[in-house]
Amino acid sequence: MPSFEPETNEHQELSIELPVRFVHELSAAVSLFDLLKTVARWSQSVFLAHRASITLVESDTHLKLIAMEGKEAIPMDQLLPIEGTMAGRVFLNRQAEYMADFSMTRDLDCMQLYETGLKCCLDVPLISGNQCFGTMNVAHEDTNAFTLRDRLRMQAMAHWLAACIRIHHQVEEVMALSETDPLTGVFNRRAFSSRFASIAKRWQSEEVSLGVALIDLDHFKVVNDTYGHEAGDKVLVQVGELLAKSCRKTDLIARMGGEEFCVIMVDVNENGIMAMLNRFLDTLSKMSVSFGDTHISVTASVGALLIDGAPRDLDFLIGQADRAMYRAKNAGRNRIEFTHIY
Ligand SMILES: Nc1nc2c(ncn2[C@@H]2O[C@H](COP(=O)(O)OP(=O)(O)OP(=O)(O)O)[C@@H](O)[C@H]2O)c(=O)[nH]1
């Protein structure tokens, strides 16, 4: 495999000329995916390549093809193993590689490119700070089609792209934190309202039924007063975990505040709602939270709704569920009060 000579000051002075339309399209990209697609598309023309692609790390063992332009030599849904591929090696070693002639290659990805008539490729790592996020790749139908200058230009683009990916990940982390209840890990009330807005759209357009359950722990003040606030926190964490286990993956679960949780279920019926909630209450009443030498048990009261008719706003639903939940409290707690709204 031919390697490039080391960078010199002269190389550092190299400039990259980018088509103005490329820069305009970059500024129009509204998501990371858009940005990667735009870069792949333009790198094909900037480097006069027959194929350009971008991979991002998917797991300890695989890269994922995220954007591709030109020859579809490797299917988009195929995960690339890090072991045994040139892209994987570039990712692991964090160093650009140039395969000038595929006829001798033993790398799985290069062999796949070779089968479709491509003869050489240039891969550079996407590095920002101390992290490598994946690789940028261009391939050509002629052997030895890329130059050192191409590598330096592509590496510079990859550094810039990696910085964008890094910032995107940081924004995602901050957003996840701002949406999560720090104690239990379920959504907080703010996230609940914004996620409900998108559920409401589906509710409106597909006319599916909606289930709501407001779950309030019983006599939780006694738990705090008897065992302390820390013990109460531990109970809340385990209730959140049990609720997440009891619900479907598609259900929206949030801690509304204090010892109150809410679940929104799309496309459900009365039997489904009641079966889930009964299972939850039953497991909860048998659950024992250990705290030091003590074991704490709690129960909950639930106000449940099924709405079959026209969509309603969130305040109305919470108000109705709250009323049903208080009926459950007044009727002796550890039970469900159900209301069907047509
Ligand atoms: N440990 C802990 N306690 C909390 C938290 N948020 C609210 N609480 C407590 O939850 C308790 C709620 O008490 P109440 O509103 O009187 O309700 P309750 O004792 O559960 O009684 P009922 O709802 O009528 O069954 C209060 O003692 C709050 O301090 C929290 O984050 N951690």
The ligand as an SDF file (V2000), in Angstrom:
LIG
                    3D

 32 34  0  0  0  0  0  0  0  0999 V2000
  -37.6240   11.7410   48.3140 N   0  0  0  0  0  0  0  0  0  0  0  0
  -38.2830   12.6070   47.5670 C   0  0  0  0  0  0  0  0  0  0  0  0
  -39.4820   13.0530   47.9490 N   0  0  0  0  0  0  0  0  0  0  0  0
  -40.1540   13.9220   47.1650 C   0  0  0  0  0  0  0  0  0  0  0  0
  -39.6140   14.3900   45.9470 C   0  0  0  0  0  0  0  0  0  0  0  0
  -40.5210   15.2450   45.4100 N   0  0  0  0  0  0  0  0  0  0  0  0
  -41.5570   15.3220   46.2520 C   0  0  0  0  0  0  0  0  0  0  0  0
  -41.3620   14.5160   47.3240 N   0  0  0  0  0  0  0  0  0  0  0  0
  -42.1930   14.2920   48.4970 C   0  0  0  0  0  0  0  0  0  0  0  0
  -43.3760   13.6310   48.1550 O   0  0  0  0  0  0  0  0  0  0  0  0
  -44.3040   13.8360   49.2290 C   0  0  0  0  0  0  0  0  0  0  0  0
  -45.6800   14.0620   48.6640 C   0  0  0  0  0  0  0  0  0  0  0  0
  -46.5470   14.1510   49.7370 O   0  0  0  0  0  0  0  0  0  0  0  0
  -48.0870   14.4700   49.5770 P   0  0  0  0  0  0  0  0  0  0  0  0
  -48.3200   15.3930   48.4410 O   0  0  0  0  0  0  0  0  0  0  0  0
  -48.5840   14.8870   50.9150 O   0  0  0  0  0  0  0  0  0  0  0  0
  -48.7140   13.1100   49.1320 O   0  0  0  0  0  0  0  0  0  0  0  0
  -48.6530   11.6740   49.7650 P   0  0  0  0  0  0  0  0  0  0  0  0
  -47.9750   11.6550   51.0850 O   0  0  0  0  0  0  0  0  0  0  0  0
  -48.0790   10.7670   48.7440 O   0  0  0  0  0  0  0  0  0  0  0  0
  -50.1470   11.3310   49.9930 O   0  0  0  0  0  0  0  0  0  0  0  0
  -51.2460   10.9120   48.9330 P   0  0  0  0  0  0  0  0  0  0  0  0
  -50.8040   11.4160   47.5890 O   0  0  0  0  0  0  0  0  0  0  0  0
  -52.4950   11.5940   49.3810 O   0  0  0  0  0  0  0  0  0  0  0  0
  -51.3490    9.4460   48.9650 O   0  0  0  0  0  0  0  0  0  0  0  0
  -43.7840   15.0460   50.0240 C   0  0  0  0  0  0  0  0  0  0  0  0
  -43.2900   14.5810   51.2570 O   0  0  0  0  0  0  0  0  0  0  0  0
  -42.6720   15.5750   49.1640 C   0  0  0  0  0  0  0  0  0  0  0  0
  -41.6190   16.1410   49.9420 O   0  0  0  0  0  0  0  0  0  0  0  0
  -38.3350   13.9040   45.5550 C   0  0  0  0  0  0  0  0  0  0  0  0
  -37.7910   14.2270   44.5130 O   0  0  0  0  0  0  0  0  0  0  0  0
  -37.7140   13.0160   46.3980 N   0  0  0  0  0  0  0  0  0  0  0  0
  1  2  1  0
  2  3  2  0
  2 32  1  0
  3  4  1  0
  4  5  2  0
  4  8  1  0
  5  6  1  0
  5 30  1  0
  6  7  2  0
  7  8  1  0
  8  9  1  0
  9 10  1  0
  9 28  1  0
 10 11  1  0
 11 12  1  0
 11 26  1  0
 12 13  1  0
 13 14  1  0
 14 15  2  0
 14 16  1  0
 14 17  1  0
 17 18  1  0
 18 19  2  0
 18 20  1  0
 18 21  1  0
 21 22  1  0
 22 23  2  0
 22 24  1  0
 22 25  1  0
 26 27  1  0
 26 28  1  0
 28 29  1  0
 30 31  2  0
 30 32  1  0
M  END
$$$$
